[in-house]
Amino acid sequence: LDVGILGVPFDSGTSNRPGARFGPRRIRAESPLLNRCNASTGFEPFKHFQVADLGDIPVNIYDIPQAVRGIKKFISEVLSEGCTPLVMGGDHTITYPILQAMKEKYGPVGLIHLDAHLDFLDTLMGYKINHATPFMRAFEEGLLDVQRVVQIGMRSTCYSPEDYQKPVEKGFRVVLAEECWHISLKPLVEDIKKQMGDGHVYISIDIDALDPSFAPGTGTPEIAGLTTIQILEIIRGLKGSKIIGADLVEVSPPYDPVGNTALTAANLLFELLCSLPLKDQNSFRSFN
């Protein structure tokens, strides 16, 4: 396989409204509404990639450290087969073990993180591993190339002004949601793509990066977020980068009664699939 679609039905790291463990199931249920060709770009991913749904990673919802170990092990096995993972969460805790597996294969990676929250706390309620801490853990363990980390869409209330200063002090680039209001993000993405250079890039999308008018079905909605158009500009603009995997997390079906949030997630995953680099004997090349 070139690409494996994976679910991680885990939300034990959630601090507010649970339910993201059901995200993969609902995203799959909405995915038949998509077709095989990207009408905007003309790209037909299934003509260029062997793609399969690999099912859900078995996780222990009662033991977060054990779940983290299991996720890392499974992703490492997928990567060892030369397969690029596109992962459906689950809460944002899952990105931490995925990045652990990525480092083992690629070394520290660049990161593009779309979210309403920084997820850069040291602890939450006294615990170090949860959906508010994955990128602090990733930073501490050297999983990230800090000069190639960009966080976009941040706007949540916080515990202190230092919360927003900490990632910047570590070398991350933080783009607040208000910097994105009323504009096209194409110029921003062109600049970010230059920042990523020819290094490996991982993409992590929390569905709450979107304004809740677009994606209400999530555990921690925040007003005044990105639009679906802006996220498409980001994903499509990154085509040609060395994307080595991606996740889309925090879809919570109990708060998504008509399925629009899950449908949006399915569309974004399809767009991520369309933006992956083509593989030619394990080397990367751009699609013209």
Phi and psi in degrees as a GROMACS rama.xvg file:
@    title "Ramachandran Plot"
@    xaxis  label "Phi"
@    yaxis  label "Psi"
@TYPE xy
-87.2677  -39.1491  ASP-2
-135.774  133.47  VAL-3
-118.213  126.574  GLY-4
-87.6506  128.955  ILE-5
-130.219  145.666  LEU-6
-110.509  147.338  GLY-7
-128.638  93.9527  VAL-8
-80.2515  72.6378  PRO-9
-137.258  125.109  PHE-10
-139.475  26.3889  ASP-11
-72.6993  -10.6411  SER-12
-93.6044  6.02799  GLY-13
-75.5471  140.691  THR-14
-106.181  -12.7104  SER-15
-122.326  -103.597  ASN-16
-92.9808  115.953  ARG-17
-74.3432  174.811  PRO-18
130.407  -10.8995  GLY-19
-67.8606  -15.451  ALA-20
-62.8514  -21.8905  ARG-21
-90.4325  0.590257  PHE-22
-57.9115  -51.1122  GLY-23
-56.8006  -40.4282  PRO-24
-62.1785  -44.5399  ARG-25
-74.0397  -36.0601  ARG-26
-62.6285  -42.4573  ILE-27
-60.6673  -40.4824  ARG-28
-64.1418  -32.0334  ALA-29
-86.6245  -18.2934  GLU-30
-64.0001  -24.343  SER-31
-61.9612  -13.6928  PRO-32
-73.3892  -11.2367  LEU-33
-90.9692  155.008  LEU-34
-112.048  -172.197  ASN-35
-91.4983  -12.5888  ARG-36
-117.763  136.793  CYS-37
-81.0204  108.499  ASN-38
-64.363  -29.1915  ALA-39
-77.4001  -38.2091  SER-40
-104.004  -16.1141  THR-41
79.03  2.99897  GLY-42
-80.1838  136.831  PHE-43
-116.633  91.6198  GLU-44
-62.1824  -31.4619  PRO-45
-77.0556  -7.3551  PHE-46
-85.0162  -16.7837  LYS-47
-112.979  -19.4931  HIS-48
-127.215  143.275  PHE-49
-85.032  116.771  GLN-50
-124.348  139.808  VAL-51
-146.786  152.067  ALA-52
-84.2319  116.52  ASP-53
-88.937  6.74309  LEU-54
81.6448  -161.275  GLY-55
-101.552  141.947  ASP-56
-71.6435  127.756  ILE-57
-70.666  123.764  PRO-58
-129.966  150.401  VAL-59
-90.392  107.045  ASN-60
-76.4026  -7.8328  ILE-61
-97.8673  -7.20364  TYR-62
-141.302  98.6748  ASP-63
-62.6948  -48.2374  ILE-64
-57.2228  -39.674  PRO-65
-66.9552  -38.9313  GLN-66
-61.6294  -41.8714  ALA-67
-60.3405  -44.3418  VAL-68
-62.9962  -40.4816  ARG-69
-67.02  -39.6118  GLY-70
-64.9989  -46.0688  ILE-71
-58.2963  -45.1836  LYS-72
-60.7744  -45.5036  LYS-73
-65.0049  -46.2092  PHE-74
-63.2892  -38.5104  ILE-75
-60.8317  -38.4914  SER-76
-67.3884  -38.9239  GLU-77
-63.4448  -45.8527  VAL-78
-64.451  -34.0597  LEU-79
-64.8903  -20.0311  SER-80
-92.3816  7.4753  GLU-81
74.1762  23.64  GLY-82
-105.434  132.121  CYS-83
-86.8342  124.018  THR-84
-87.5464  133.55  PRO-85
-114.539  114.887  LEU-86
-111.854  133.169  VAL-87
-104.01  122.789  MET-88
-86.9417  173.281  GLY-89
70.1662  162.285  GLY-90
-88.1896  175.733  ASP-91
-73.5237  -6.77004  HIS-92
-53.289  -34.3404  THR-93
-65.9453  -21.3692  ILE-94
-67.6348  -30.5954  THR-95
-59.2234  -55.3946  TYR-96
-66.9456  -28.8813  PRO-97
-62.6831  -43.7749  ILE-98
-66.3721  -31.6723  LEU-99
-59.6606  -44.7217  GLN-100
-66.5487  -39.1419  ALA-101
-61.351  -41.412  MET-102
-63.286  -40.2956  LYS-103
-60.0353  -32.3345  GLU-104
-90.4354  -40.3778  LYS-105
-114.27  -9.98722  TYR-106
82.6781  -175.096  GLY-107
-57.6066  136.086  PRO-108
-114.88  157.191  VAL-109
-73.994  152.627  GLY-110
-136.131  131.681  LEU-111
-115.533  116.845  ILE-112
-120.848  114.16  HIS-113
-103.77  125.214  LEU-114
-171.132  159.979  ASP-115
-85.8184  -14.756  ALA-116
-125.527  148.824  HIS-117
-71.634  -30.1872  LEU-118
53.3073  42.4  ASP-119
-126.26  25.8682  PHE-120
-74.2529  154.598  LEU-121
-77.7838  -44.5584  ASP-122
-141.113  158.469  THR-123
-134.869  121.247  LEU-124
56.4836  31.0328  MET-125
86.902  -0.398536  GLY-126
-112.694  140.886  TYR-127
-89.8801  -17.3573  LYS-128
-120.434  107.333  ILE-129
-165.67  -173.463  ASN-130
-78.2129  -2.78725  HIS-131
-100.65  0.400528  ALA-132
-125.918  2.22778  THR-133
-60.3332  -34.7943  PRO-134
-85.2882  -20.454  PHE-135
-68.2514  -45.4728  MET-136
-62.3983  -41.7339  ARG-137
-63.3261  -39.8702  ALA-138
-63.7483  -47.5012  PHE-139
-59.9343  -35.4578  GLU-140
-91.0218  4.43554  GLU-141
69.4344  29.5374  GLY-142
-79.6197  -17.1578  LEU-143
-115.758  144.346  LEU-144
-84.7566  96.5635  ASP-145
-62.124  -23.6359  VAL-146
-77.8441  -4.15841  GLN-147
-127.91  42.2097  ARG-148
-117.231  125.273  VAL-149
-129.031  128.261  VAL-150
-113.875  126.117  GLN-151
-125.772  135.678  ILE-152
101.171  6.62775  GLY-153
-67.3616  135.552  MET-154
-162.69  1.12263  ARG-155
-71.3702  157.249  SER-156
-64.2289  161.609  THR-157
-142.345  178.143  CYS-158
-83.9522  -29.6351  TYR-159
-163.072  162.316  SER-160
-59.447  -25.6971  PRO-161
-64.7991  -24.2157  GLU-162
-57.9508  -38.7643  ASP-163
-83.8138  -17.1809  TYR-164
-85.0781  -29.928  GLN-165
-58.2558  -50.4015  LYS-166
-64.4649  -34.3165  PRO-167
-64.1775  -40.5585  VAL-168
-63.0961  -28.3032  GLU-169
-83.4142  -5.64534  LYS-170
109.472  -3.56041  GLY-171
-71.2539  153.323  PHE-172
-101.664  120.962  ARG-173
-113.227  121.734  VAL-174
-109.893  107.603  VAL-175
-68.519  153.342  LEU-176
-58.0353  -38.32  ALA-177
-65.5435  -20.7696  GLU-178
-74.3689  -11.7938  GLU-179
-105.427  -6.00006  CYS-180
-62.7937  134.883  TRP-181
66.6249  17.5392  HIS-182
-132.371  159.695  ILE-183
-76.6996  142.504  SER-184
-96.114  7.5809  LEU-185
-58.5738  -44.8071  LYS-186
-61.9281  -39.0697  PRO-187
-62.0657  -44.6009  LEU-188
-66.3226  -38.2426  VAL-189
-59.8993  -40.3329  GLU-190
-68.6256  -41.0903  ASP-191
-64.6051  -39.0521  ILE-192
-61.8893  -38.4931  LYS-193
-64.7301  -39.385  LYS-194
-63.3272  -37.608  GLN-195
-68.3663  -29.5229  MET-196
59.1163  -142.016  GLY-197
-102.139  17.2614  ASP-198
-84.7473  167.036  GLY-199
-71.6591  144.028  HIS-200
-131.398  132.452  VAL-201
-112.978  140.572  TYR-202
-115.56  129.53  ILE-203
-126.137  119.745  SER-204
-116.773  115.38  ILE-205
-87.7955  128.539  ASP-206
-61.2194  -20.1681  ILE-207
-78.0653  0.628841  ASP-208
-59.9984  -31.7652  ALA-209
-74.5471  148.494  LEU-210
-59.8592  141.671  ASP-211
-62.1811  -14.2351  PRO-212
-66.6087  -24.3293  SER-213
-94.5545  -33.6335  PHE-214
-141.652  75.9131  ALA-215
-74.037  -20.2989  PRO-216
-83.2976  70.7426  GLY-217
-148.299  162.013  THR-218
-76.3127  -27.9394  GLY-219
-134.477  68.1125  THR-220
-67.8399  146.91  PRO-221
-135.629  133.614  GLU-222
-69.4401  164.434  ILE-223
64.7605  44.8328  ALA-224
-97.5066  -167.929  GLY-225
-71.0477  162.01  LEU-226
-98.9813  163.679  THR-227
-62.2348  -34.9955  THR-228
-61.3226  -43.9707  ILE-229
-65.452  -38.8908  GLN-230
-68.4604  -35.6702  ILE-231
-63.9935  -38.2573  LEU-232
-60.3294  -39.31  GLU-233
-67.0451  -52.2684  ILE-234
-62.7848  -48.0449  ILE-235
-66.4083  -34.3895  ARG-236
-68.4914  -19.7888  GLY-237
-86.7383  -4.30934  LEU-238
-58.4968  134.001  LYS-239
103.631  -16.1853  GLY-240
-78.3088  161.265  SER-241
-84.5236  71.8742  LYS-242
-76.5557  123.758  ILE-243
-108.53  0.980152  ILE-244
161.131  168.671  GLY-245
-160.11  157.202  ALA-246
-133.973  157.04  ASP-247
-133.705  118.53  LEU-248
-126.194  170.226  VAL-249
72.5047  20.384  GLU-250
-75.259  121.829  VAL-251
-118.317  95.5957  SER-252
-55.5858  -31.9248  PRO-253
-59.0303  -21.883  PRO-254
-105.839  17.2135  TYR-255
-131.551  63.0865  ASP-256
-60.9839  -30.9948  PRO-257
-100.695  -0.420219  VAL-258
85.7334  5.90299  GLY-259
-64.8305  -37.0082  ASN-260
-65.8632  -44.1803  THR-261
-65.5707  -37.448  ALA-262
-64.3356  -41.4778  LEU-263
-60.344  -43.2387  THR-264
-60.6081  -42.7881  ALA-265
-61.709  -41.0731  ALA-266
-64.5474  -40.108  ASN-267
-67.5591  -36.56  LEU-268
-65.2487  -38.4837  LEU-269
-62.7151  -41.1078  PHE-270
-64.04  -38.3754  GLU-271
-62.5799  -42.7102  LEU-272
-58.0997  -41.9532  LEU-273
-70.0321  -18.6699  CYS-274
-97.2466  -2.63787  SER-275
-68.6482  147.351  LEU-276
-71.0213  145.144  PRO-277
-73.2788  149.366  LEU-278
-109.097  134.056  LYS-279
-135.761  97.9198  ASP-280
54.3102  48.9026  GLN-281
67.7248  11.786  ASN-282
-109.049  159.655  SER-283
-98.6726  140.814  PHE-284
-146.562  156.455  ARG-285
-87.8723  150.217  SER-286
-89.4735  128.749  PHE-287
